[in-house]
């Protein structure tokens, strides 16, 4: 890196000061033009010959790799930057849900930084290519269940016959669910894990079995808020979870652990489903309205940040920012103030997939 800097400074000085010095000797205009042309041609030749000099090539490669890494980090930080367009539909659909009264569209913010990342909504073919042969685990409470539904809808087709049975089986109360999509060799497990301790036990089980999913999408908080109602305890449980997750990211192979040569490690890609905004007046029980107030919600949100489990806080998990999605989609996107329209979870899945592309350094 230091050599590259010195080389660049030397070249800049050569281009800038040598013509100035020559001009100081009162050369004619034609001689100056000839000298400047020769100088730039020489530099161009040097650039084209660079690949044939290994030491210089290594310097250039090291500089470019740093630029790529910085771009990836920047894009991970921007991947949740989406905007919503929620508009009323003509009310000529009798008997439909109130959620259908509004058309909900979203897209990434049109800023220069976000557009440079080239985020995209992936279709079924793209997702099948990206997740081919993968083992994906979605774990948590009802929010995680909706994320699993959106992911499978994207893979199988939301209107397909297969999705009918998926919905029926996936939403059996407080139960796990597993499916294998044979066409692409992908396995999806939904694990009912409403408390942080449940997620912790799940992560520890992977370590004990030495068997790891490719992608883990997890989230919790709502059940703890309702049934325990202690933000400090929530934060403590998240710190315990973070400590065990950090033991798995990246996962090292047996060859590396035993010092048996340079074997590349395998990384798990891990995501955290943020808590949705709760609209207190729409919650469907008095207990929820009392125990899941705005004040309590903010205490839990603060505990999540202080746990440092999220990548933006220096932790291991990439955030799927359901909080901002639900806030910007608004009350038109929920019936009970807690569970939101499928468009919100579809957005979370596309954010996850784009982050996965960045994390795995892939393009489609």
C-alpha positions as CSV (number, residue, x, y, z in Angstrom):
1,X,0.0,0.0,0.0
2,X,2.8,2.4,0.9
3,X,4.6,1.6,-2.4
4,X,1.5,2.4,-4.3
5,X,1.3,5.8,-2.6
6,X,4.9,6.6,-3.3
7,X,4.5,5.5,-6.9
8,X,1.5,7.8,-7.4
9,X,3.1,10.8,-5.8
10,X,6.2,10.3,-7.9
11,X,4.2,10.1,-11.1
12,X,2.2,13.2,-10.2
13,X,5.3,15.2,-9.5
14,X,6.8,14.0,-12.7
15,X,3.8,15.1,-14.8
16,X,3.4,18.5,-13.0
17,X,6.9,19.8,-12.3
18,X,9.0,18.6,-15.3
19,X,7.0,20.6,-17.9
20,X,7.1,23.6,-15.6
21,X,10.8,23.3,-15.3
22,X,11.2,22.9,-19.0
23,X,9.0,26.0,-19.5
24,X,11.4,27.8,-17.2
25,X,14.2,27.1,-19.7
26,X,12.3,29.2,-22.3
27,X,11.8,26.3,-24.7
28,X,9.7,27.0,-27.8
29,X,6.0,26.1,-27.9
30,X,6.6,23.3,-30.4
31,X,9.2,21.7,-28.2
32,X,7.0,21.9,-25.2
33,X,4.1,20.2,-27.0
34,X,6.5,17.5,-28.3
35,X,7.8,16.9,-24.8
36,X,4.4,16.8,-23.2
37,X,3.1,14.4,-25.8
38,X,6.1,12.1,-25.3
39,X,5.6,12.3,-21.5
40,X,2.0,11.2,-21.6
41,X,2.7,8.5,-24.2
42,X,5.4,7.1,-21.9
43,X,3.1,7.0,-19.0
44,X,0.4,5.3,-21.1
45,X,2.9,2.6,-22.1
46,X,3.9,2.1,-18.4
47,X,0.3,1.6,-17.5
48,X,-0.2,-1.1,-20.2
49,X,3.0,-2.8,-19.2
50,X,2.0,-2.9,-15.5
51,X,0.5,-6.5,-15.7
52,X,3.9,-7.8,-16.8
53,X,5.6,-6.6,-13.6
54,X,4.4,-8.7,-10.7
55,X,5.3,-6.3,-7.9
56,X,3.4,-3.4,-9.5
57,X,0.5,-5.6,-10.3
58,X,0.2,-6.7,-6.7
59,X,0.2,-3.1,-5.6
60,X,-2.6,-2.2,-8.0
61,X,-4.6,-5.3,-7.0
62,X,-4.3,-4.5,-3.3
63,X,-5.6,-1.0,-3.8
64,X,-8.5,-2.1,-5.9
65,X,-9.5,-4.8,-3.4
66,X,-9.7,-2.2,-0.7
67,X,-12.0,-0.1,-2.9
68,X,-14.3,-3.1,-3.5
69,X,-14.4,-3.9,0.2
70,X,-15.3,-0.3,1.1
71,X,-18.1,-0.3,-1.5
72,X,-19.5,-3.5,-0.1
73,X,-19.6,-2.2,3.4
74,X,-21.2,1.0,2.2
75,X,-23.9,-0.9,0.3
76,X,-24.7,-3.1,3.3
77,X,-25.3,0.1,5.3
78,X,-27.7,1.4,2.6
79,X,-29.6,-1.7,1.7
80,X,-32.6,-0.8,4.0
81,X,-33.0,2.6,2.4
82,X,-36.4,2.1,0.8
83,X,-39.4,4.4,0.2
84,X,-43.2,3.6,0.0
85,X,-46.0,4.7,-2.2
86,X,-49.3,3.8,-0.6
87,X,-52.4,4.9,-2.5
88,X,-56.2,4.2,-2.1
89,X,-57.7,1.7,-4.5
90,X,-61.3,2.0,-5.9
91,X,-63.5,0.3,-3.4
92,X,-65.3,-2.0,-5.7
93,X,-64.0,-5.2,-4.3
94,X,-66.7,-6.2,-1.9
95,X,-65.8,-8.6,0.9
96,X,-62.0,-8.0,0.6
97,X,-59.8,-7.2,3.5
98,X,-59.3,-3.6,4.5
99,X,-55.6,-4.1,3.6
100,X,-56.7,-4.4,0.0
101,X,-58.2,-0.9,0.1
102,X,-54.7,0.4,-0.5
103,X,-52.1,-0.3,-3.2
104,X,-48.6,-0.6,-1.7
105,X,-45.5,-0.2,-3.7
106,X,-41.9,0.3,-2.6
107,X,-38.5,0.8,-4.1
108,X,-35.0,1.9,-3.0
109,X,-34.3,5.6,-2.4
110,X,-33.1,7.3,-5.5
111,X,-29.9,8.8,-4.1
112,X,-26.6,8.6,-5.8
113,X,-25.1,6.4,-3.1
114,X,-28.0,3.9,-3.1
115,X,-28.2,3.8,-6.9
116,X,-24.4,3.0,-7.1
117,X,-25.1,-0.2,-5.2
118,X,-27.5,-1.4,-8.0
119,X,-30.0,-3.0,-5.7
120,X,-32.7,-4.9,-7.5
121,X,-36.0,-6.7,-6.9
122,X,-35.3,-10.3,-7.8
123,X,-37.6,-12.6,-9.7
124,X,-38.2,-16.3,-9.2
125,X,-35.4,-17.3,-11.6
126,X,-32.9,-15.0,-9.9
127,X,-33.8,-16.2,-6.4
128,X,-33.6,-19.8,-7.5
129,X,-30.1,-19.2,-8.9
130,X,-29.0,-17.4,-5.8
131,X,-30.4,-19.9,-3.3
132,X,-29.7,-23.1,-5.3
133,X,-28.7,-25.9,-2.9
134,X,-29.0,-23.7,0.2
135,X,-30.2,-24.5,3.7
136,X,-32.1,-21.5,5.1
137,X,-33.4,-21.2,8.6
138,X,-36.0,-18.6,9.6
139,X,-36.5,-18.5,13.4
140,X,-38.5,-16.4,15.8
141,X,-42.0,-15.2,16.4
142,X,-45.0,-14.4,14.1
143,X,-43.0,-11.7,12.3
144,X,-40.4,-14.4,11.3
145,X,-43.2,-16.6,10.1
146,X,-44.4,-13.9,7.8
147,X,-40.8,-13.5,6.5
148,X,-40.6,-17.2,5.8
149,X,-44.0,-17.0,3.9
150,X,-42.7,-14.2,1.7
151,X,-39.5,-16.0,1.0
152,X,-41.3,-19.2,-0.1
153,X,-43.8,-17.1,-2.1
154,X,-40.9,-15.7,-4.1
155,X,-39.3,-19.1,-4.7
156,X,-42.5,-21.1,-5.4
157,X,-44.7,-18.3,-6.9
158,X,-47.1,-16.5,-4.6
159,X,-50.1,-17.6,-6.6
160,X,-49.0,-21.2,-7.1
161,X,-50.9,-24.3,-5.9
162,X,-48.0,-25.2,-3.7
163,X,-48.3,-22.0,-1.7
164,X,-51.8,-22.9,-0.7
165,X,-50.5,-25.9,1.4
166,X,-47.5,-23.9,2.6
167,X,-49.8,-21.3,4.1
168,X,-51.9,-23.9,5.8
169,X,-49.0,-25.8,7.3
170,X,-46.7,-22.8,8.1
171,X,-49.4,-21.0,10.1
172,X,-50.2,-23.9,12.4
173,X,-50.1,-22.2,15.8
174,X,-46.7,-22.3,17.7
175,X,-45.3,-25.0,15.5
176,X,-42.1,-25.6,13.4
177,X,-42.3,-26.1,9.6
178,X,-39.9,-27.5,7.0
179,X,-40.0,-27.8,3.2
180,X,-37.5,-28.9,0.5
181,X,-37.8,-27.3,-2.9
182,X,-36.5,-30.2,-4.9
183,X,-36.2,-28.3,-8.2
184,X,-33.3,-26.2,-6.8
185,X,-32.3,-28.4,-3.8
186,X,-33.2,-25.7,-1.3
187,X,-34.4,-26.5,2.2
188,X,-36.2,-23.9,4.3
189,X,-36.8,-24.5,8.1
190,X,-39.1,-22.3,10.1
191,X,-38.4,-22.7,13.8
192,X,-40.9,-21.3,16.3
193,X,-38.6,-19.5,18.8
194,X,-40.5,-16.5,20.3
195,X,-38.0,-15.8,23.0
196,X,-34.3,-14.8,22.7
197,X,-33.4,-17.9,24.8
198,X,-35.0,-20.1,22.2
199,X,-32.9,-18.4,19.5
200,X,-29.8,-18.9,21.7
201,X,-30.5,-22.6,22.2
202,X,-30.9,-23.0,18.4
203,X,-27.6,-21.3,17.7
204,X,-25.8,-23.4,20.3
205,X,-27.3,-26.6,18.8
206,X,-25.6,-25.9,15.5
207,X,-22.3,-25.6,17.2
208,X,-22.8,-28.9,19.1
209,X,-23.9,-30.8,16.0
210,X,-21.3,-29.1,13.9
211,X,-23.9,-28.7,11.2
212,X,-24.6,-25.2,10.0
213,X,-27.2,-23.5,7.8
214,X,-26.1,-21.3,4.9
215,X,-28.5,-18.5,5.9
216,X,-30.1,-17.8,9.3
217,X,-32.9,-15.1,9.6
218,X,-34.0,-14.6,13.1
219,X,-35.9,-12.1,15.2
220,X,-37.8,-11.7,18.5
221,X,-38.9,-9.2,21.1
222,X,-42.7,-9.0,20.8
223,X,-43.4,-12.1,23.0
224,X,-40.8,-10.9,25.6
225,X,-42.5,-7.5,25.6
226,X,-45.9,-9.0,26.2
227,X,-45.1,-11.8,28.6
228,X,-42.0,-10.7,30.4
229,X,-42.1,-6.9,29.9
230,X,-38.6,-6.2,31.0
231,X,-36.4,-4.3,28.6
232,X,-33.2,-4.9,30.7
233,X,-33.7,-8.6,30.6
234,X,-34.4,-8.5,26.9
235,X,-31.1,-6.7,26.4
236,X,-29.2,-9.2,28.6
237,X,-30.6,-12.2,26.6
238,X,-29.6,-10.5,23.3
239,X,-26.0,-10.1,24.6
240,X,-25.9,-13.8,25.4
241,X,-27.2,-14.6,21.9
242,X,-24.6,-12.3,20.4
243,X,-21.8,-14.0,22.2
244,X,-22.8,-17.4,20.8
245,X,-23.5,-16.1,17.3
246,X,-20.0,-14.6,17.2
247,X,-18.6,-18.1,17.8
248,X,-20.2,-19.2,14.5
249,X,-19.3,-16.3,12.2
250,X,-17.3,-17.2,10.3
251,X,-17.6,-21.0,10.7
252,X,-14.2,-22.6,10.5
253,X,-13.6,-26.1,9.1
254,X,-12.0,-28.9,11.0
255,X,-8.9,-28.6,8.8
256,X,-8.4,-25.0,10.0
257,X,-9.1,-25.7,13.7
258,X,-6.6,-28.5,13.7
259,X,-3.9,-26.5,11.9
260,X,-4.1,-28.9,8.9
261,X,-3.2,-26.4,6.2
262,X,-4.9,-23.5,4.6
263,X,-8.5,-24.6,4.2
264,X,-11.0,-21.8,3.4
265,X,-13.7,-21.3,6.1
266,X,-17.4,-21.4,5.4
267,X,-19.4,-18.4,6.5
268,X,-23.0,-18.3,7.7
269,X,-25.0,-15.3,6.6
270,X,-27.0,-14.1,9.5
271,X,-29.8,-11.5,9.6
272,X,-32.0,-9.9,12.3
273,X,-35.7,-9.1,11.7
274,X,-36.3,-5.8,13.4
275,X,-39.4,-5.2,15.5
276,X,-42.3,-3.6,13.7
277,X,-43.8,-0.3,14.8
278,X,-46.7,-1.0,17.2
279,X,-49.8,1.1,16.7
280,X,-51.2,0.9,20.2
281,X,-54.8,2.0,19.5
282,X,-55.1,-0.9,17.0
283,X,-53.8,-3.7,19.3
284,X,-56.5,-6.2,19.8
285,X,-56.4,-6.8,23.6
286,X,-56.3,-4.6,26.6
287,X,-53.2,-6.5,27.9
288,X,-51.3,-5.7,24.7
289,X,-52.3,-2.1,24.8
290,X,-51.0,-1.8,28.4
291,X,-47.8,-3.9,28.2
292,X,-46.8,-2.9,24.6
293,X,-47.0,0.9,25.0
294,X,-44.9,3.3,23.0
295,X,-42.7,3.9,26.0
296,X,-42.0,0.2,26.5
297,X,-41.4,-0.3,22.8
298,X,-38.8,2.4,22.8
299,X,-37.1,0.8,25.8
300,X,-36.9,-2.5,23.9
301,X,-35.6,-0.8,20.8
302,X,-32.9,0.9,22.9
303,X,-31.9,-2.4,24.5
304,X,-31.6,-3.9,21.0
305,X,-29.1,-1.2,20.0
306,X,-27.1,-1.5,23.3
307,X,-26.8,-5.2,22.9
308,X,-24.5,-4.6,19.8
309,X,-25.9,-7.6,18.1
310,X,-26.5,-5.7,14.9
311,X,-23.8,-5.1,12.2
312,X,-24.4,-1.4,12.3
313,X,-23.4,-1.5,16.0
314,X,-20.4,-3.6,15.5
315,X,-22.2,-7.0,15.9
316,X,-22.6,-10.0,13.6
317,X,-26.2,-9.7,12.3
318,X,-27.3,-7.7,9.3
319,X,-30.5,-5.8,10.2
320,X,-33.7,-6.2,8.2
321,X,-35.2,-2.8,9.2
322,X,-38.9,-3.8,9.6
323,X,-39.2,-0.8,12.0
324,X,-38.6,1.7,9.2
325,X,-40.6,-0.3,6.7
326,X,-43.7,-0.4,8.9
327,X,-43.4,3.2,10.0
328,X,-43.2,4.4,6.4
329,X,-45.9,2.0,5.2
330,X,-48.2,3.3,7.9
331,X,-51.5,2.3,9.6
332,X,-53.0,1.5,6.2
333,X,-50.7,-1.5,6.1
334,X,-51.9,-3.3,9.3
335,X,-55.2,-4.6,10.7
336,X,-54.1,-5.3,14.3
337,X,-51.3,-2.7,14.8
338,X,-48.7,-5.5,15.0
339,X,-48.8,-7.7,11.9
340,X,-48.5,-5.9,8.6
341,X,-49.3,-6.4,5.0
342,X,-47.4,-9.0,3.0
343,X,-45.7,-6.1,1.1
344,X,-43.7,-5.2,4.2
345,X,-42.3,-8.7,4.6
346,X,-41.7,-9.0,0.8
347,X,-39.5,-5.8,1.1
348,X,-37.6,-7.4,4.0
349,X,-36.9,-10.5,1.9
350,X,-35.7,-8.5,-1.0
351,X,-33.4,-6.5,1.3
352,X,-32.1,-9.8,2.7
353,X,-31.4,-11.2,-0.8
354,X,-29.6,-8.0,-1.9
355,X,-27.5,-8.1,1.3
356,X,-26.8,-11.7,0.6
357,X,-25.5,-10.9,-2.9
358,X,-23.2,-8.3,-1.4
359,X,-22.1,-10.5,1.5
360,X,-21.3,-13.4,-0.9
361,X,-19.8,-11.1,-3.5
362,X,-22.2,-12.3,-6.2
363,X,-24.0,-10.7,-9.1
364,X,-27.0,-11.8,-11.1
